[in-house]
Amino acid sequence: QVQLVESGGGLVQPGGSLRLSCAASRIISTSYSMGWYRQVPGKQRELVAGIMSGGGSTNYADSVKGRFTISRDNTGNTLYLQMNSLKPEDTGVYYCNLEFPVSGSQYWGQGTGVTVSS
């Protein structure tokens, strides 16, 4: 079992920045993928950014490319999402996800809210 705890959400004006963090309850040593998802009322949760273990390849939703950066710390158990040039459409609840491709197990954090508004 792995617990994921997100932090860093809040209210920010358009054009501003936020940094989300996701702390895993233990160091993850096996192959995994981690990602940040966003959900708004009435819509499905969507992938915003993802990162793979090992080489650390990343992928982003088209809507955030060039503005958001996903990264992890050296231990591999803390995930970050640096969000710059925020837009009102970035508003939503952001969830951290951890998935082990071999077993198919996946875990979710409780979510952290981001509101971009003037």
Secondary structure, 3 states (H helix, E strand, C coil): CCCEEEECCEEECCCCCEEEEEEECCCCCCCCEEEEEEECCCCCCEEEEEEECCCCCEEECHHHCCCEEEEECCCCCEEEEEECCCCHHHCEEEEEEEECCCCCCEEECCCEEEEECC
